[in-house]
Amino acid sequence: MNGERPALRLLHTSDVHLGQYDYHAGRDNTDNLRREHHHATFRALIDVGLRERVDFMVIAGDFFDNARVHEATLRFAAEQIARLGAPVIIVPGNHDHVGAGSVYDRLDLTTLAPNLVLMRSIEGETVHLDRLGVAVWGRSHPEHETSFAPFAGAPARGDAPWHIAVGHGHYVHPESADHPSFHIHEDHLAELHHDYIALGHWDRQLRVSAGARVAAYSGAPDGPVARLGEMGRVLVVDLEAAGSVRLTSHPLTGGAIVQHDDIPLLRRRP
């Protein structure tokens, strides 16, 4: 696409797993502390979005850990999404799948957070944020379908200035050969012709090789950390007027902001 586009800022996260410790909360103090920490982490993530004045946010799957989370957790999630104010798009993953028994059927979060858009189509759908000039495409996970291909059926680029694709699955490379499901191949990403590809399903934050496209895993907000009380990171994605895409990795507590070229890049080996 030639010419300048509207400069926008996107907040990208995934694998929040809210409610992971709800089931035992109240019986085990450690689980109570972990539940409180999970909530504090997501609250801190929204704080980053507010501080960085993001224009919209994408959650690339596994926002909730399971369909049995407490109603209080559902309401907390909606409250924080509403606090951001900017549009928030959720593409459900394998933990918070759509279909029978979906966590999203228990409470209409969009009535509590009018800025929330929930994708529910397992065939894939496009959400148009016309005020921003953005089209966001994604496929929602059905339950227990290991052959699910996150980017199967992705449409060609349309007329919107910016196109974002969202997928929840495993990027296939030699180090991931043991993952049996939800495969994402480099050529799938390279052929998308979208400006940014927001990935979820891995706890680790990193960019992946995608031809001329910019594609990245946001990592889990808790990050691959073992100690209770630590927080991870979130990606801020700058869609620049000239058409380039730049990432910055923001810590949720302490730590330094990491610039695009210093975010680890996973290349597919020949």
Secondary structure, 3 states (H helix, E strand, C coil): CCCCCCCEEEEEECCCCECCCCCCCCCCHHHHHHHHHHHHHHHHHHHHHHHCCCCEEEECCCCECCCCCCHHHHHHHHHHHHHHCCCEEECCCCCCCCCCCCHHHCCCHHHHCCCEEECCCCCCEEEEECCCCEEEEECCCCCCCCCCCCCCCCCCCCCCCEEEEEEECEECCHHHCCCCCCEECHHHHHCCCCCEEEEECCCCCEEECCCCCEEEECCCCCCCCCCCCCCCEEEEEEECCCCCEEEEEEECCCCCCEEHHHCCEECCCC
